[in-house]
Amino acid sequence: MSDEPESEIIHRQIDTDQPEPATEVAEIVADIEGKDSTEISNLWECTDEVLQHLFSNPPNAEAQMQVEFSYESYRITVEQDGTTEFIKTE
């Protein structure tokens, strides 16, 4: 049995119709950390246009597409329906 505490998993829902979902993800991270969004790095550099493509022309629901990436000490998973999971890595 490990003595390390389990990571806290935070779930949020992002708006899949928003033109810049990366901005919403960055704002959620800033909120979780208690920071202003100007105090954290630019998420665009981590995800480029990947999140926009995930929502711009979503595949069939059975495809269950998701994007997973690291940003600001979080492992973030974004599902094609906007369900987002944040796991602190440090």
N, CA, C and O atoms as a GROMACS GRO file, in nm:
protein
  360
    1MET      N    1   0.084  -0.118   0.000
    1MET     CA    2   0.000   0.000   0.000
    1MET      C    3   0.089   0.125   0.000
    1MET      O    4   0.188   0.130   0.073
    2SER      N    5   0.056   0.222  -0.079
    2SER     CA    6   0.136   0.343  -0.093
    2SER      C    7   0.101   0.443   0.016
    2SER      O    8  -0.015   0.455   0.057
    3ASP      N    9   0.203   0.517   0.064
    3ASP     CA   10   0.181   0.622   0.163
    3ASP      C   11   0.146   0.754   0.097
    3ASP      O   12   0.108   0.849   0.166
    4GLU      N   13   0.158   0.762  -0.035
    4GLU     CA   14   0.129   0.887  -0.105
    4GLU      C   15  -0.021   0.906  -0.118
    4GLU      O   16  -0.094   0.812  -0.149
    5PRO      N   17  -0.070   1.031  -0.093
    5PRO     CA   18  -0.214   1.055  -0.109
    5PRO      C   19  -0.253   1.049  -0.256
    5PRO      O   20  -0.173   1.080  -0.343
    6GLU      N   21  -0.376   1.009  -0.281
    6GLU     CA   22  -0.425   1.006  -0.419
    6GLU      C   23  -0.443   1.148  -0.470
    6GLU      O   24  -0.478   1.238  -0.394
    7SER      N   25  -0.420   1.167  -0.597
    7SER     CA   26  -0.439   1.298  -0.658
    7SER      C   27  -0.587   1.335  -0.659
    7SER      O   28  -0.674   1.249  -0.677
    8GLU      N   29  -0.613   1.463  -0.638
    8GLU     CA   30  -0.750   1.510  -0.647
    8GLU      C   31  -0.786   1.526  -0.794
    8GLU      O   32  -0.710   1.582  -0.873
    9ILE      N   33  -0.901   1.476  -0.830
    9ILE     CA   34  -0.950   1.488  -0.967
    9ILE      C   35  -1.062   1.590  -0.968
    9ILE      O   36  -1.159   1.577  -0.893
   10ILE      N   37  -1.048   1.690  -1.053
   10ILE     CA   38  -1.148   1.796  -1.064
   10ILE      C   39  -1.216   1.783  -1.199
   10ILE      O   40  -1.149   1.774  -1.302
   11HIS      N   41  -1.347   1.781  -1.198
   11HIS     CA   42  -1.425   1.769  -1.322
   11HIS      C   43  -1.496   1.901  -1.350
   11HIS      O   44  -1.553   1.963  -1.260
   12ARG      N   45  -1.491   1.943  -1.474
   12ARG     CA   46  -1.563   2.063  -1.520
   12ARG      C   47  -1.621   2.034  -1.658
   12ARG      O   48  -1.578   1.941  -1.727
   13GLN      N   49  -1.717   2.114  -1.697
   13GLN     CA   50  -1.778   2.103  -1.830
   13GLN      C   51  -1.746   2.231  -1.906
   13GLN      O   52  -1.774   2.340  -1.857
   14ILE      N   53  -1.687   2.218  -2.024
   14ILE     CA   54  -1.661   2.338  -2.104
   14ILE      C   55  -1.762   2.346  -2.218
   14ILE      O   56  -1.821   2.246  -2.258
   15ASP      N   57  -1.780   2.467  -2.267
   15ASP     CA   58  -1.876   2.494  -2.374
   15ASP      C   59  -1.815   2.453  -2.508
   15ASP      O   60  -1.719   2.515  -2.554
   16THR      N   61  -1.870   2.350  -2.570
   16THR     CA   62  -1.816   2.301  -2.697
   16THR      C   63  -1.849   2.392  -2.814
   16THR      O   64  -1.792   2.375  -2.922
   17ASP      N   65  -1.938   2.488  -2.795
   17ASP     CA   66  -1.973   2.582  -2.902
   17ASP      C   67  -1.886   2.708  -2.898
   17ASP      O   68  -1.894   2.790  -2.989
   18GLN      N   69  -1.805   2.723  -2.796
   18GLN     CA   70  -1.719   2.839  -2.783
   18GLN      C   71  -1.609   2.834  -2.891
   18GLN      O   72  -1.555   2.726  -2.917
   19PRO      N   73  -1.577   2.946  -2.954
   19PRO     CA   74  -1.477   2.944  -3.061
   19PRO      C   75  -1.334   2.914  -3.013
   19PRO      O   76  -1.252   2.867  -3.092
   20GLU      N   77  -1.303   2.941  -2.884
   20GLU     CA   78  -1.169   2.916  -2.833
   20GLU      C   79  -1.175   2.837  -2.702
   20GLU      O   80  -1.162   2.895  -2.595
   21PRO      N   81  -1.195   2.705  -2.710
   21PRO     CA   82  -1.206   2.625  -2.589
   21PRO      C   83  -1.078   2.625  -2.504
   21PRO      O   84  -1.086   2.607  -2.382
   22ALA      N   85  -0.962   2.646  -2.565
   22ALA     CA   86  -0.838   2.650  -2.488
   22ALA      C   87  -0.839   2.764  -2.387
   22ALA      O   88  -0.783   2.752  -2.278
   23THR      N   89  -0.904   2.875  -2.422
   23THR     CA   90  -0.915   2.988  -2.330
   23THR      C   91  -0.995   2.947  -2.207
   23THR      O   92  -0.958   2.981  -2.095
   24GLU      N   93  -1.104   2.875  -2.228
   24GLU     CA   94  -1.187   2.831  -2.116
   24GLU      C   95  -1.110   2.734  -2.026
   24GLU      O   96  -1.120   2.742  -1.904
   25VAL      N   97  -1.034   2.643  -2.085
   25VAL     CA   98  -0.954   2.549  -2.006
   25VAL      C   99  -0.851   2.626  -1.923
   25VAL      O  100  -0.832   2.596  -1.805
   26ALA      N  101  -0.783   2.723  -1.983
   26ALA     CA  102  -0.684   2.803  -1.910
   26ALA      C  103  -0.750   2.880  -1.796
   26ALA      O  104  -0.691   2.891  -1.688
   27GLU      N  105  -0.869   2.933  -1.818
   27GLU     CA  106  -0.940   3.006  -1.713
   27GLU      C  107  -0.978   2.913  -1.598
   27GLU      O  108  -0.976   2.955  -1.482
   28ILE      N  109  -1.013   2.790  -1.628
   28ILE     CA  110  -1.046   2.692  -1.523
   28ILE      C  111  -0.921   2.662  -1.440
   28ILE      O  112  -0.929   2.658  -1.317
   29VAL      N  113  -0.807   2.642  -1.505
   29VAL     CA  114  -0.682   2.616  -1.432
   29VAL      C  115  -0.649   2.735  -1.342
   29VAL      O  116  -0.612   2.717  -1.226
   30ALA      N  117  -0.660   2.855  -1.395
   30ALA     CA  118  -0.634   2.975  -1.315
   30ALA      C  119  -0.727   2.980  -1.194
   30ALA      O  120  -0.683   3.011  -1.083
   31ASP      N  121  -0.854   2.949  -1.214
   31ASP     CA  122  -0.952   2.948  -1.105
   31ASP      C  123  -0.915   2.844  -0.999
   31ASP      O  124  -0.920   2.873  -0.880
   32ILE      N  125  -0.880   2.724  -1.043
   32ILE     CA  126  -0.841   2.617  -0.949
   32ILE      C  127  -0.721   2.660  -0.866
   32ILE      O  128  -0.714   2.633  -0.746
   33GLU      N  129  -0.626   2.728  -0.930
   33GLU     CA  130  -0.503   2.771  -0.863
   33GLU      C  131  -0.520   2.902  -0.786
   33GLU      O  132  -0.429   2.944  -0.715
   34GLY      N  133  -0.636   2.967  -0.800
   34GLY     CA  134  -0.658   3.095  -0.733
   34GLY      C  135  -0.575   3.207  -0.792
   34GLY      O  136  -0.534   3.299  -0.722
   35LYS      N  137  -0.552   3.200  -0.923
   35LYS     CA  138  -0.472   3.300  -0.993
   35LYS      C  139  -0.556   3.370  -1.098
   35LYS      O  140  -0.662   3.322  -1.137
   36ASP      N  141  -0.507   3.484  -1.143
   36ASP     CA  142  -0.566   3.552  -1.258
   36ASP      C  143  -0.515   3.480  -1.382
   36ASP      O  144  -0.402   3.430  -1.384
   37SER      N  145  -0.596   3.473  -1.486
   37SER     CA  146  -0.555   3.402  -1.607
   37SER      C  147  -0.431   3.462  -1.673
   37SER      O  148  -0.364   3.394  -1.752
   38THR      N  149  -0.398   3.587  -1.641
   38THR     CA  150  -0.277   3.649  -1.696
   38THR      C  151  -0.151   3.601  -1.624
   38THR      O  152  -0.040   3.628  -1.670
   39GLU      N  153  -0.167   3.530  -1.511
   39GLU     CA  154  -0.053   3.482  -1.433
   39GLU      C  155  -0.005   3.343  -1.474
   39GLU      O  156   0.094   3.293  -1.420
   40ILE      N  157  -0.074   3.280  -1.569
   40ILE     CA  158  -0.035   3.146  -1.611
   40ILE      C  159   0.007   3.148  -1.758
   40ILE      O  160  -0.022   3.243  -1.830
   41SER      N  161   0.075   3.043  -1.800
   41SER     CA  162   0.127   3.039  -1.937
   41SER      C  163   0.014   3.024  -2.039
   41SER      O  164  -0.098   2.984  -2.006
   42ASN      N  165   0.047   3.056  -2.161
   42ASN     CA  166  -0.049   3.050  -2.271
   42ASN      C  167  -0.076   2.904  -2.308
   42ASN      O  168   0.015   2.831  -2.346
   43LEU      N  169  -0.200   2.862  -2.298
   43LEU     CA  170  -0.237   2.724  -2.330
   43LEU      C  171  -0.224   2.696  -2.479
   43LEU      O  172  -0.201   2.582  -2.519
   44TRP      N  173  -0.239   2.798  -2.561
   44TRP     CA  174  -0.231   2.780  -2.707
   44TRP      C  175  -0.100   2.713  -2.746
   44TRP      O  176  -0.096   2.634  -2.840
   45GLU      N  177   0.009   2.744  -2.673
   45GLU     CA  178   0.139   2.684  -2.702
   45GLU      C  179   0.140   2.534  -2.674
   45GLU      O  180   0.218   2.461  -2.735
   46CYS      N  181   0.054   2.487  -2.584
   46CYS     CA  182   0.048   2.344  -2.549
   46CYS      C  183  -0.043   2.266  -2.643
   46CYS      O  184  -0.013   2.152  -2.678
   47THR      N  185  -0.153   2.327  -2.683
   47THR     CA  186  -0.254   2.251  -2.758
   47THR      C  187  -0.270   2.293  -2.902
   47THR      O  188  -0.334   2.222  -2.980
   48ASP      N  189  -0.212   2.408  -2.940
   48ASP     CA  190  -0.228   2.460  -3.074
   48ASP      C  191  -0.378   2.465  -3.107
   48ASP      O  192  -0.454   2.521  -3.028
   49GLU      N  193  -0.421   2.411  -3.216
   49GLU     CA  194  -0.563   2.416  -3.254
   49GLU      C  195  -0.635   2.285  -3.225
   49GLU      O  196  -0.749   2.266  -3.269
   50VAL      N  197  -0.572   2.195  -3.152
   50VAL     CA  198  -0.628   2.062  -3.131
   50VAL      C  199  -0.766   2.068  -3.067
   50VAL      O  200  -0.857   1.999  -3.112
   51LEU      N  201  -0.783   2.148  -2.962
   51LEU     CA  202  -0.914   2.155  -2.896
   51LEU      C  203  -1.021   2.211  -2.988
   51LEU      O  204  -1.135   2.165  -2.986
   52GLN      N  205  -0.985   2.310  -3.068
   52GLN     CA  206  -1.083   2.364  -3.163
   52GLN      C  207  -1.129   2.257  -3.260
   52GLN      O  208  -1.248   2.248  -3.292
   53HIS      N  209  -1.036   2.175  -3.308
   53HIS     CA  210  -1.072   2.069  -3.403
   53HIS      C  211  -1.156   1.960  -3.338
   53HIS      O  212  -1.241   1.900  -3.403
   54LEU      N  213  -1.133   1.936  -3.210
   54LEU     CA  214  -1.211   1.835  -3.138
   54LEU      C  215  -1.359   1.870  -3.138
   54LEU      O  216  -1.444   1.782  -3.145
   55PHE      N  217  -1.389   2.000  -3.129
   55PHE     CA  218  -1.528   2.045  -3.121
   55PHE      C  219  -1.584   2.101  -3.252
   55PHE      O  220  -1.705   2.107  -3.268
   56SER      N  221  -1.497   2.142  -3.346
   56SER     CA  222  -1.546   2.209  -3.467
   56SER      C  223  -1.626   2.116  -3.558
   56SER      O  224  -1.723   2.159  -3.620
   57ASN      N  225  -1.586   1.993  -3.566
   57ASN     CA  226  -1.656   1.897  -3.649
   57ASN      C  227  -1.650   1.763  -3.577
   57ASN      O  228  -1.579   1.672  -3.620
   58PRO      N  229  -1.725   1.750  -3.468
   58PRO     CA  230  -1.710   1.630  -3.386
   58PRO      C  231  -1.742   1.502  -3.462
   58PRO      O  232  -1.832   1.500  -3.547
   59PRO      N  233  -1.669   1.396  -3.431
   59PRO     CA  234  -1.698   1.267  -3.491
   59PRO      C  235  -1.825   1.208  -3.429
   59PRO      O  236  -1.882   1.265  -3.336
   60ASN      N  237  -1.866   1.098  -3.480
   60ASN     CA  238  -1.981   1.027  -3.427
   60ASN      C  239  -1.961   1.004  -3.278
   60ASN      O  240  -1.849   0.979  -3.233
   61ALA      N  241  -2.068   1.013  -3.200
   61ALA     CA  242  -2.061   0.998  -3.054
   61ALA      C  243  -1.996   0.866  -3.012
   61ALA      O  244  -1.931   0.860  -2.908
   62GLU      N  245  -2.013   0.762  -3.091
   62GLU     CA  246  -1.953   0.634  -3.058
   62GLU      C  247  -1.800   0.636  -3.067
   62GLU      O  248  -1.734   0.547  -3.013
   63ALA      N  249  -1.745   0.735  -3.134
   63ALA     CA  250  -1.599   0.744  -3.148
   63ALA      C  251  -1.532   0.774  -3.014
   63ALA      O  252  -1.417   0.734  -2.992
   64GLN      N  253  -1.600   0.842  -2.925
   64GLN     CA  254  -1.550   0.876  -2.792
   64GLN      C  255  -1.411   0.941  -2.799
   64GLN      O  256  -1.318   0.896  -2.732
   65MET      N  257  -1.398   1.045  -2.878
   65MET     CA  258  -1.271   1.116  -2.894
   65MET      C  259  -1.237   1.193  -2.767
   65MET      O  260  -1.325   1.241  -2.696
   66GLN      N  261  -1.106   1.202  -2.739
   66GLN     CA  262  -1.058   1.282  -2.627
   66GLN      C  263  -0.918   1.331  -2.657
   66GLN      O  264  -0.845   1.272  -2.736
   67VAL      N  265  -0.881   1.441  -2.591
   67VAL     CA  266  -0.747   1.498  -2.602
   67VAL      C  267  -0.691   1.502  -2.460
   67VAL      O  268  -0.759   1.544  -2.367
   68GLU      N  269  -0.568   1.459  -2.445
   68GLU     CA  270  -0.503   1.459  -2.314
   68GLU      C  271  -0.369   1.531  -2.326
   68GLU      O  272  -0.293   1.505  -2.419
   69PHE      N  273  -0.341   1.621  -2.232
   69PHE     CA  274  -0.217   1.698  -2.237
   69PHE      C  275  -0.182   1.748  -2.097
   69PHE      O  276  -0.265   1.746  -2.006
   70SER      N  277  -0.058   1.794  -2.081
   70SER     CA  278  -0.012   1.852  -1.955
   70SER      C  279  -0.006   2.003  -1.969
   70SER      O  280   0.032   2.056  -2.074
   71TYR      N  281  -0.045   2.072  -1.860
   71TYR     CA  282  -0.045   2.218  -1.861
   71TYR      C  283  -0.045   2.268  -1.717
   71TYR      O  284  -0.130   2.227  -1.638
   72GLU      N  285   0.048   2.355  -1.684
   72GLU     CA  286   0.053   2.418  -1.552
   72GLU      C  287   0.041   2.318  -1.437
   72GLU      O  288  -0.037   2.339  -1.344
   73SER      N  289   0.117   2.211  -1.442
   73SER     CA  290   0.119   2.107  -1.338
   73SER      C  291  -0.011   2.028  -1.328
   73SER      O  292  -0.041   1.972  -1.222
   74TYR      N  293  -0.087   2.022  -1.435
   74TYR     CA  294  -0.209   1.941  -1.440
   74TYR      C  295  -0.202   1.848  -1.560
   74TYR      O  296  -0.150   1.885  -1.666
   75ARG      N  297  -0.256   1.730  -1.544
   75ARG     CA  298  -0.281   1.639  -1.657
   75ARG      C  299  -0.428   1.661  -1.689
   75ARG      O  300  -0.514   1.636  -1.605
   76ILE      N  301  -0.457   1.707  -1.810
   76ILE     CA  302  -0.592   1.748  -1.849
   76ILE      C  303  -0.643   1.657  -1.959
   76ILE      O  304  -0.574   1.631  -2.057
   77THR      N  305  -0.765   1.610  -1.941
   77THR     CA  306  -0.832   1.529  -2.042
   77THR      C  307  -0.960   1.600  -2.082
   77THR      O  308  -1.042   1.634  -1.996
   78VAL      N  309  -0.976   1.623  -2.212
   78VAL     CA  310  -1.096   1.689  -2.264
   78VAL      C  311  -1.167   1.590  -2.357
   78VAL      O  312  -1.109   1.543  -2.454
   79GLU      N  313  -1.292   1.561  -2.326
   79GLU     CA  314  -1.374   1.471  -2.407
   79GLU      C  315  -1.446   1.552  -2.514
   79GLU      O  316  -1.462   1.673  -2.499
   80GLN      N  317  -1.490   1.487  -2.621
   80GLN     CA  318  -1.557   1.558  -2.730
   80GLN      C  319  -1.690   1.621  -2.688
   80GLN      O  320  -1.740   1.709  -2.758
   81ASP      N  321  -1.747   1.578  -2.574
   81ASP     CA  322  -1.872   1.639  -2.526
   81ASP      C  323  -1.847   1.756  -2.432
   81ASP      O  324  -1.942   1.814  -2.379
   82GLY      N  325  -1.719   1.792  -2.410
   82GLY     CA  326  -1.684   1.905  -2.324
   82GLY      C  327  -1.650   1.866  -2.181
   82GLY      O  328  -1.606   1.951  -2.104
   83THR      N  329  -1.671   1.741  -2.145
   83THR     CA  330  -1.634   1.695  -2.012
   83THR      C  331  -1.482   1.705  -1.998
   83THR      O  332  -1.408   1.656  -2.084
   84THR      N  333  -1.436   1.768  -1.891
   84THR     CA  334  -1.294   1.793  -1.874
   84THR      C  335  -1.250   1.749  -1.735
   84THR      O  336  -1.320   1.772  -1.636
   85GLU      N  337  -1.133   1.685  -1.729
   85GLU     CA  338  -1.080   1.633  -1.603
   85GLU      C  339  -0.943   1.694  -1.580
   85GLU      O  340  -0.859   1.696  -1.671
   86PHE      N  341  -0.919   1.743  -1.460
   86PHE     CA  342  -0.793   1.805  -1.422
   86PHE      C  343  -0.733   1.727  -1.306
   86PHE      O  344  -0.796   1.712  -1.202
   87ILE      N  345  -0.610   1.676  -1.324
   87ILE     CA  346  -0.541   1.602  -1.218
   87ILE      C  347  -0.409   1.673  -1.191
   87ILE      O  348  -0.326   1.686  -1.280
   88LYS      N  349  -0.389   1.718  -1.068
   88LYS     CA  350  -0.265   1.785  -1.028
   88LYS      C  351  -0.152   1.684  -1.033
   88LYS      O  352  -0.164   1.575  -0.977
   89THR      N  353  -0.042   1.720  -1.099
   89THR     CA  354   0.070   1.626  -1.115
   89THR      C  355   0.188   1.659  -1.026
   89THR      O  356   0.279   1.577  -1.012
   90GLU      N  357   0.190   1.774  -0.965
   90GLU     CA  358   0.302   1.812  -0.878
   90GLU      C  359   0.251   1.850  -0.742
   90GLU      O  360   0.330   1.885  -0.654
   0.00000   0.00000   0.00000
